[in-house]
Amino acid sequence: MISGIFIILMMILFLGVVYWAWSDRQQPTFDRMAQLPLEDDEPRNPGGDKR
């Protein structure tokens, strides 16, 4: 009985995450993250290696 309730709760949780990921509100965030590998890296220390 408890395992059946647990499975149903996990299915509801999974469907909630899928709904959240595919919602239109997340589209701009995912588009921005998709472009990150294509952007040039900025130098970490543009003034040289000063310690």
PDB file with SEQRES, HELIX, SHEET and CRYST1 records, atoms N, CA, C and O in Angstrom:
SEQRES   1 A   51  MET ILE SER GLY ILE PHE ILE ILE LEU MET MET ILE LEU          
SEQRES   2 A   51  PHE LEU GLY VAL VAL TYR TRP ALA TRP SER ASP ARG GLN          
SEQRES   3 A   51  GLN PRO THR PHE ASP ARG MET ALA GLN LEU PRO LEU GLU          
SEQRES   4 A   51  ASP ASP GLU PRO ARG ASN PRO GLY GLY ASP LYS ARG              
HELIX    1 AA1 ILE A    2  TRP A   22  1                                  21    
HELIX    2 AA2 ASP A   24  GLN A   26  5                                   3    
HELIX    3 AA3 GLN A   27  GLN A   35  1                                   9    
HELIX    4 AA4 LEU A   36  LEU A   38  5                                   3    
CRYST1    1.000    1.000    1.000  90.00  90.00  90.00 P 1           1          
ATOM      1  N   MET A   1       0.819  -1.200   0.000  1.00  0.00           N  
ATOM      2  CA  MET A   1       0.000   0.000   0.000  1.00  0.00           C  
ATOM      3  C   MET A   1       0.866   1.268   0.000  1.00  0.00           C  
ATOM      4  O   MET A   1       0.634   2.198  -0.772  1.00  0.00           O  
ATOM      5  N   ILE A   2       1.866   1.278   0.885  1.00  0.00           N  
ATOM      6  CA  ILE A   2       2.735   2.458   0.983  1.00  0.00           C  
ATOM      7  C   ILE A   2       3.568   2.617  -0.283  1.00  0.00           C  
ATOM      8  O   ILE A   2       3.812   3.740  -0.725  1.00  0.00           O  
ATOM      9  N   SER A   3       4.007   1.507  -0.872  1.00  0.00           N  
ATOM     10  CA  SER A   3       4.805   1.610  -2.092  1.00  0.00           C  
ATOM     11  C   SER A   3       3.971   2.162  -3.250  1.00  0.00           C  
ATOM     12  O   SER A   3       4.495   2.882  -4.100  1.00  0.00           O  
ATOM     13  N   GLY A   4       2.704   1.837  -3.289  1.00  0.00           N  
ATOM     14  CA  GLY A   4       1.828   2.383  -4.332  1.00  0.00           C  
ATOM     15  C   GLY A   4       1.646   3.879  -4.184  1.00  0.00           C  
ATOM     16  O   GLY A   4       1.651   4.606  -5.178  1.00  0.00           O  
ATOM     17  N   ILE A   5       1.485   4.351  -2.951  1.00  0.00           N  
ATOM     18  CA  ILE A   5       1.363   5.789  -2.690  1.00  0.00           C  
ATOM     19  C   ILE A   5       2.665   6.494  -3.053  1.00  0.00           C  
ATOM     20  O   ILE A   5       2.651   7.574  -3.643  1.00  0.00           O  
ATOM     21  N   PHE A   6       3.798   5.873  -2.694  1.00  0.00           N  
ATOM     22  CA  PHE A   6       5.101   6.448  -3.017  1.00  0.00           C  
ATOM     23  C   PHE A   6       5.284   6.578  -4.529  1.00  0.00           C  
ATOM     24  O   PHE A   6       5.774   7.600  -5.009  1.00  0.00           O  
ATOM     25  N   ILE A   7       4.894   5.556  -5.274  1.00  0.00           N  
ATOM     26  CA  ILE A   7       5.021   5.603  -6.741  1.00  0.00           C  
ATOM     27  C   ILE A   7       4.152   6.708  -7.317  1.00  0.00           C  
ATOM     28  O   ILE A   7       4.585   7.422  -8.221  1.00  0.00           O  
ATOM     29  N   ILE A   8       2.951   6.859  -6.821  1.00  0.00           N  
ATOM     30  CA  ILE A   8       2.053   7.911  -7.318  1.00  0.00           C  
ATOM     31  C   ILE A   8       2.639   9.288  -7.001  1.00  0.00           C  
ATOM     32  O   ILE A   8       2.606  10.180  -7.850  1.00  0.00           O  
ATOM     33  N   LEU A   9       3.170   9.472  -5.799  1.00  0.00           N  
ATOM     34  CA  LEU A   9       3.788  10.756  -5.447  1.00  0.00           C  
ATOM     35  C   LEU A   9       4.995  11.055  -6.334  1.00  0.00           C  
ATOM     36  O   LEU A   9       5.182  12.199  -6.750  1.00  0.00           O  
ATOM     37  N   MET A  10       5.804  10.061  -6.626  1.00  0.00           N  
ATOM     38  CA  MET A  10       6.967  10.260  -7.492  1.00  0.00           C  
ATOM     39  C   MET A  10       6.538  10.577  -8.929  1.00  0.00           C  
ATOM     40  O   MET A  10       7.180  11.378  -9.608  1.00  0.00           O  
ATOM     41  N   MET A  11       5.463   9.955  -9.384  1.00  0.00           N  
ATOM     42  CA  MET A  11       4.952  10.258 -10.728  1.00  0.00           C  
ATOM     43  C   MET A  11       4.453  11.700 -10.801  1.00  0.00           C  
ATOM     44  O   MET A  11       4.687  12.397 -11.789  1.00  0.00           O  
ATOM     45  N   ILE A  12       3.763  12.141  -9.750  1.00  0.00           N  
ATOM     46  CA  ILE A  12       3.276  13.525  -9.707  1.00  0.00           C  
ATOM     47  C   ILE A  12       4.455  14.494  -9.677  1.00  0.00           C  
ATOM     48  O   ILE A  12       4.443  15.510 -10.371  1.00  0.00           O  
ATOM     49  N   LEU A  13       5.465  14.185  -8.881  1.00  0.00           N  
ATOM     50  CA  LEU A  13       6.667  15.018  -8.826  1.00  0.00           C  
ATOM     51  C   LEU A  13       7.356  15.074 -10.187  1.00  0.00           C  
ATOM     52  O   LEU A  13       7.759  16.149 -10.633  1.00  0.00           O  
ATOM     53  N   PHE A  14       7.492  13.935 -10.845  1.00  0.00           N  
ATOM     54  CA  PHE A  14       8.119  13.890 -12.160  1.00  0.00           C  
ATOM     55  C   PHE A  14       7.336  14.727 -13.170  1.00  0.00           C  
ATOM     56  O   PHE A  14       7.926  15.504 -13.921  1.00  0.00           O  
ATOM     57  N   LEU A  15       6.035  14.575 -13.192  1.00  0.00           N  
ATOM     58  CA  LEU A  15       5.218  15.348 -14.125  1.00  0.00           C  
ATOM     59  C   LEU A  15       5.294  16.842 -13.821  1.00  0.00           C  
ATOM     60  O   LEU A  15       5.244  17.661 -14.739  1.00  0.00           O  
ATOM     61  N   GLY A  16       5.412  17.205 -12.550  1.00  0.00           N  
ATOM     62  CA  GLY A  16       5.572  18.618 -12.185  1.00  0.00           C  
ATOM     63  C   GLY A  16       6.873  19.184 -12.707  1.00  0.00           C  
ATOM     64  O   GLY A  16       6.905  20.309 -13.204  1.00  0.00           O  
ATOM     65  N   VAL A  17       7.958  18.415 -12.600  1.00  0.00           N  
ATOM     66  CA  VAL A  17       9.258  18.874 -13.110  1.00  0.00           C  
ATOM     67  C   VAL A  17       9.219  18.988 -14.631  1.00  0.00           C  
ATOM     68  O   VAL A  17       9.751  19.947 -15.189  1.00  0.00           O  
ATOM     69  N   VAL A  18       8.605  18.036 -15.300  1.00  0.00           N  
ATOM     70  CA  VAL A  18       8.485  18.099 -16.763  1.00  0.00           C  
ATOM     71  C   VAL A  18       7.673  19.324 -17.172  1.00  0.00           C  
ATOM     72  O   VAL A  18       8.043  20.034 -18.108  1.00  0.00           O  
ATOM     73  N   TYR A  19       6.570  19.571 -16.475  1.00  0.00           N  
ATOM     74  CA  TYR A  19       5.746  20.748 -16.779  1.00  0.00           C  
ATOM     75  C   TYR A  19       6.552  22.033 -16.574  1.00  0.00           C  
ATOM     76  O   TYR A  19       6.492  22.943 -17.401  1.00  0.00           O  
ATOM     77  N   TRP A  20       7.309  22.106 -15.467  1.00  0.00           N  
ATOM     78  CA  TRP A  20       8.121  23.289 -15.186  1.00  0.00           C  
ATOM     79  C   TRP A  20       9.172  23.499 -16.272  1.00  0.00           C  
ATOM     80  O   TRP A  20       9.385  24.625 -16.723  1.00  0.00           O  
ATOM     81  N   ALA A  21       9.827  22.426 -16.690  1.00  0.00           N  
ATOM     82  CA  ALA A  21      10.907  22.542 -17.668  1.00  0.00           C  
ATOM     83  C   ALA A  21      10.388  22.968 -19.037  1.00  0.00           C  
ATOM     84  O   ALA A  21      11.079  23.685 -19.760  1.00  0.00           O  
ATOM     85  N   TRP A  22       9.205  22.546 -19.396  1.00  0.00           N  
ATOM     86  CA  TRP A  22       8.658  22.862 -20.705  1.00  0.00           C  
ATOM     87  C   TRP A  22       7.752  24.086 -20.699  1.00  0.00           C  
ATOM     88  O   TRP A  22       7.170  24.416 -21.732  1.00  0.00           O  
ATOM     89  N   SER A  23       7.617  24.771 -19.559  1.00  0.00           N  
ATOM     90  CA  SER A  23       6.759  25.949 -19.502  1.00  0.00           C  
ATOM     91  C   SER A  23       7.398  27.102 -20.267  1.00  0.00           C  
ATOM     92  O   SER A  23       8.620  27.172 -20.404  1.00  0.00           O  
ATOM     93  N   ASP A  24       6.567  27.993 -20.756  1.00  0.00           N  
ATOM     94  CA  ASP A  24       7.051  29.128 -21.544  1.00  0.00           C  
ATOM     95  C   ASP A  24       7.866  30.110 -20.712  1.00  0.00           C  
ATOM     96  O   ASP A  24       8.685  30.843 -21.267  1.00  0.00           O  
ATOM     97  N   ARG A  25       7.667  30.145 -19.408  1.00  0.00           N  
ATOM     98  CA  ARG A  25       8.425  31.060 -18.559  1.00  0.00           C  
ATOM     99  C   ARG A  25       9.897  30.696 -18.509  1.00  0.00           C  
ATOM    100  O   ARG A  25      10.730  31.570 -18.267  1.00  0.00           O  
ATOM    101  N   GLN A  26      10.244  29.445 -18.727  1.00  0.00           N  
ATOM    102  CA  GLN A  26      11.632  28.993 -18.642  1.00  0.00           C  
ATOM    103  C   GLN A  26      12.387  29.145 -19.961  1.00  0.00           C  
ATOM    104  O   GLN A  26      13.611  29.011 -19.985  1.00  0.00           O  
ATOM    105  N   GLN A  27      11.697  29.417 -21.030  1.00  0.00           N  
ATOM    106  CA  GLN A  27      12.324  29.482 -22.354  1.00  0.00           C  
ATOM    107  C   GLN A  27      13.470  30.485 -22.435  1.00  0.00           C  
ATOM    108  O   GLN A  27      14.532  30.123 -22.942  1.00  0.00           O  
ATOM    109  N   PRO A  28      13.317  31.733 -21.963  1.00  0.00           N  
ATOM    110  CA  PRO A  28      14.453  32.673 -22.054  1.00  0.00           C  
ATOM    111  C   PRO A  28      15.676  32.207 -21.262  1.00  0.00           C  
ATOM    112  O   PRO A  28      16.808  32.398 -21.707  1.00  0.00           O  
ATOM    113  N   THR A  29      15.462  31.608 -20.111  1.00  0.00           N  
ATOM    114  CA  THR A  29      16.583  31.120 -19.302  1.00  0.00           C  
ATOM    115  C   THR A  29      17.314  30.003 -20.027  1.00  0.00           C  
ATOM    116  O   THR A  29      18.543  30.000 -20.083  1.00  0.00           O  
ATOM    117  N   PHE A  30      16.573  29.058 -20.580  1.00  0.00           N  
ATOM    118  CA  PHE A  30      17.198  27.940 -21.270  1.00  0.00           C  
ATOM    119  C   PHE A  30      17.876  28.393 -22.556  1.00  0.00           C  
ATOM    120  O   PHE A  30      18.919  27.849 -22.918  1.00  0.00           O  
ATOM    121  N   ASP A  31      17.317  29.366 -23.251  1.00  0.00           N  
ATOM    122  CA  ASP A  31      17.971  29.903 -24.446  1.00  0.00           C  
ATOM    123  C   ASP A  31      19.306  30.556 -24.086  1.00  0.00           C  
ATOM    124  O   ASP A  31      20.299  30.384 -24.793  1.00  0.00           O  
ATOM    125  N   ARG A  32      19.325  31.310 -22.977  1.00  0.00           N  
ATOM    126  CA  ARG A  32      20.552  31.963 -22.541  1.00  0.00           C  
ATOM    127  C   ARG A  32      21.600  30.929 -22.129  1.00  0.00           C  
ATOM    128  O   ARG A  32      22.778  31.077 -22.453  1.00  0.00           O  
ATOM    129  N   MET A  33      21.178  29.892 -21.422  1.00  0.00           N  
ATOM    130  CA  MET A  33      22.122  28.851 -21.010  1.00  0.00           C  
ATOM    131  C   MET A  33      22.628  28.049 -22.206  1.00  0.00           C  
ATOM    132  O   MET A  33      23.758  27.561 -22.183  1.00  0.00           O  
ATOM    133  N   ALA A  34      21.816  27.907 -23.244  1.00  0.00           N  
ATOM    134  CA  ALA A  34      22.233  27.155 -24.423  1.00  0.00           C  
ATOM    135  C   ALA A  34      23.338  27.876 -25.188  1.00  0.00           C  
ATOM    136  O   ALA A  34      24.118  27.237 -25.895  1.00  0.00           O  
ATOM    137  N   GLN A  35      23.414  29.200 -25.053  1.00  0.00           N  
ATOM    138  CA  GLN A  35      24.424  29.973 -25.759  1.00  0.00           C  
ATOM    139  C   GLN A  35      25.752  30.057 -24.999  1.00  0.00           C  
ATOM    140  O   GLN A  35      26.755  30.475 -25.576  1.00  0.00           O  
ATOM    141  N   LEU A  36      25.781  29.674 -23.732  1.00  0.00           N  
ATOM    142  CA  LEU A  36      27.004  29.802 -22.931  1.00  0.00           C  
ATOM    143  C   LEU A  36      28.204  29.065 -23.522  1.00  0.00           C  
ATOM    144  O   LEU A  36      29.294  29.638 -23.521  1.00  0.00           O  
ATOM    145  N   PRO A  37      28.084  27.844 -24.025  1.00  0.00           N  
ATOM    146  CA  PRO A  37      29.273  27.182 -24.572  1.00  0.00           C  
ATOM    147  C   PRO A  37      29.821  27.873 -25.823  1.00  0.00           C  
ATOM    148  O   PRO A  37      30.978  27.657 -26.183  1.00  0.00           O  
ATOM    149  N   LEU A  38      29.025  28.686 -26.478  1.00  0.00           N  
ATOM    150  CA  LEU A  38      29.447  29.319 -27.720  1.00  0.00           C  
ATOM    151  C   LEU A  38      30.103  30.684 -27.491  1.00  0.00           C  
ATOM    152  O   LEU A  38      30.713  31.240 -28.404  1.00  0.00           O  
ATOM    153  N   GLU A  39      29.981  31.217 -26.287  1.00  0.00           N  
ATOM    154  CA  GLU A  39      30.559  32.526 -26.004  1.00  0.00           C  
ATOM    155  C   GLU A  39      32.048  32.396 -25.713  1.00  0.00           C  
ATOM    156  O   GLU A  39      32.513  31.379 -25.198  1.00  0.00           O  
ATOM    157  N   ASP A  40      32.793  33.459 -26.058  1.00  0.00           N  
ATOM    158  CA  ASP A  40      34.219  33.495 -25.756  1.00  0.00           C  
ATOM    159  C   ASP A  40      34.420  33.744 -24.272  1.00  0.00           C  
ATOM    160  O   ASP A  40      33.671  34.493 -23.645  1.00  0.00           O  
ATOM    161  N   ASP A  41      35.432  33.111 -23.727  1.00  0.00           N  
ATOM    162  CA  ASP A  41      35.771  33.344 -22.334  1.00  0.00           C  
ATOM    163  C   ASP A  41      36.558  34.637 -22.214  1.00  0.00           C  
ATOM    164  O   ASP A  41      37.404  34.944 -23.054  1.00  0.00           O  
ATOM    165  N   GLU A  42      36.274  35.383 -21.169  1.00  0.00           N  
ATOM    166  CA  GLU A  42      37.038  36.592 -20.898  1.00  0.00           C  
ATOM    167  C   GLU A  42      38.258  36.198 -20.069  1.00  0.00           C  
ATOM    168  O   GLU A  42      38.192  35.278 -19.254  1.00  0.00           O  
ATOM    169  N   PRO A  43      39.359  36.890 -20.279  1.00  0.00           N  
ATOM    170  CA  PRO A  43      40.542  36.559 -19.465  1.00  0.00           C  
ATOM    171  C   PRO A  43      40.251  36.804 -17.985  1.00  0.00           C  
ATOM    172  O   PRO A  43      39.585  37.776 -17.630  1.00  0.00           O  
ATOM    173  N   ARG A  44      40.749  35.929 -17.137  1.00  0.00           N  
ATOM    174  CA  ARG A  44      40.486  36.040 -15.714  1.00  0.00           C  
ATOM    175  C   ARG A  44      41.261  37.177 -15.077  1.00  0.00           C  
ATOM    176  O   ARG A  44      40.774  37.814 -14.143  1.00  0.00           O  
ATOM    177  N   ASN A  45      42.463  37.438 -15.572  1.00  0.00           N  
ATOM    178  CA  ASN A  45      43.301  38.495 -15.008  1.00  0.00           C  
ATOM    179  C   ASN A  45      43.846  39.333 -16.167  1.00  0.00           C  
ATOM    180  O   ASN A  45      44.956  39.085 -16.638  1.00  0.00           O  
ATOM    181  N   PRO A  46      43.072  40.328 -16.633  1.00  0.00           N  
ATOM    182  CA  PRO A  46      43.514  41.096 -17.815  1.00  0.00           C  
ATOM    183  C   PRO A  46      44.747  41.953 -17.565  1.00  0.00           C  
ATOM    184  O   PRO A  46      45.397  42.360 -18.527  1.00  0.00           O  
ATOM    185  N   GLY A  47      45.099  42.245 -16.307  1.00  0.00           N  
ATOM    186  CA  GLY A  47      46.250  43.092 -16.011  1.00  0.00           C  
ATOM    187  C   GLY A  47      47.558  42.334 -15.930  1.00  0.00           C  
ATOM    188  O   GLY A  47      48.594  42.934 -15.645  1.00  0.00           O  
ATOM    189  N   GLY A  48      47.543  41.052 -16.169  1.00  0.00           N  
ATOM    190  CA  GLY A  48      48.765  40.268 -16.054  1.00  0.00           C  
ATOM    191  C   GLY A  48      48.713  39.422 -14.795  1.00  0.00           C  
ATOM    192  O   GLY A  48      47.738  39.447 -14.043  1.00  0.00           O  
ATOM    193  N   ASP A  49      49.769  38.685 -14.588  1.00  0.00           N  
ATOM    194  CA  ASP A  49      49.829  37.785 -13.444  1.00  0.00           C  
ATOM    195  C   ASP A  49      50.548  38.469 -12.294  1.00  0.00           C  
ATOM    196  O   ASP A  49      51.753  38.289 -12.118  1.00  0.00           O  
ATOM    197  N   LYS A  50      49.820  39.250 -11.515  1.00  0.00           N  
ATOM    198  CA  LYS A  50      50.389  39.957 -10.367  1.00  0.00           C  
ATOM    199  C   LYS A  50      49.970  39.241  -9.095  1.00  0.00           C  
ATOM    200  O   LYS A  50      48.793  38.931  -8.908  1.00  0.00           O  
ATOM    201  N   ARG A  51      50.915  38.982  -8.236  1.00  0.00           N  
ATOM    202  CA  ARG A  51      50.585  38.306  -6.973  1.00  0.00           C  
ATOM    203  C   ARG A  51      51.013  39.129  -5.811  1.00  0.00           C  
ATOM    204  O   ARG A  51      50.821  38.725  -4.664  1.00  0.00           O  
TER     205      ARG A  51                                                      
END                                                                             
